[in-house]
Amino acid sequence: MAKVDLKSYNQQQTKLERLFDDLPAEALKVFQANTAYRTGNARRSTQLQGNKIVADYPYSQRLDEGYSRQRPQGMTGPTEQWIQEEVKRRLEKL
């Protein structure tokens, strides 16, 4: 009969949970870096609420759809790509 070391399991579980603690804040930085910059309102108005990035300004959808020549790729796509790569990179470290 196999035995499970609960202490070791709990330590690994805690380590895994902490591995992604800063991911939302880091993703916010990537999102803001991919936001077109004219007056700075769009970047200033993009905030983290819980674990969600909220772009709270009336033209956020237009910018995300590539309206600006500065950032024709928008913000969401590059941020999602970064998150996927970052999760993979962090998991490979385990």
N, C-alpha and C positions, 0 to 999 in steps of 0.2 A: 504494500500500500504506500503510495506517495504522500509525502507531507508537504504542506505549503507553509513557507516562512512568511507569516503575516507582517512581521516587522519590516522585512526586506521589501515586500510588496507595497506596504504603505509608504515607505521611503521613495520607491520608484514612482508611485502614483503622485506624490507631492512634487517630486522633481519634474514630472511630465506636466503637471498643472502650472508650475512656475515658469516653465519653458516658454509659455505664450502670454504671460502677464502683461508684458510691455508691447505686445503686437498691435493693439488698437492705437496707442499713442504714436508708434512708429509709422503705422499706416496713415494716420492723419498728416504727418509730416510729408509723406510721399504724395498724398492727395493735394495738399496745399502747394507743393512744389510743381505739380502738374496743372495748377490753376492759373489761367491767364492773369497777368498783372498789369493793370492800368493805374487805378487809384489805390489799390490794395484792399478795397472793400470786400471782394470775393474771398480773399485769403483770410481776412480778419473775421468775416462772418461765418466761416466754416469752423465748426466746433465738434468736440467729442461729447456725446451724451450717452453715458453708460459705455457700451462697446460699439456704438453706432456713430458714424461720421454724418453730421447734419450740415448741409450747405443751405443756410437760411438767408437767401436773398432771391429776389424775383427772377433773375436771369440765370440761375444756376443750371437749369435744364438746357438752355441754349448753349452755355459754355461747354457742358458735358457732351453735347451733340456735335461739337467741333465748330461752333460759330466763330470763334476767335482764330485768327491766323497765327497767333502766338502759340496756341496749344490745340491744333486741329484734331488731336487724338482724344481730347476731353480729359477728364480726371479719373473717372471710374475704371475704365479699361486698364490704364497703366497701373493703377493702385491694386486692382484685382490680380494682375499679373505679378506684381511685386509680392503680394501676400502669398500667392501660390509658391513662388520661388523661395520666399523666406521660410515658410512652413517646411518645405522640403529640406532646405539647408539646415534648419534647426533639428529636424528629425534625424538627419544623417549623422549628427553629432552624438546622438545617444549611443 
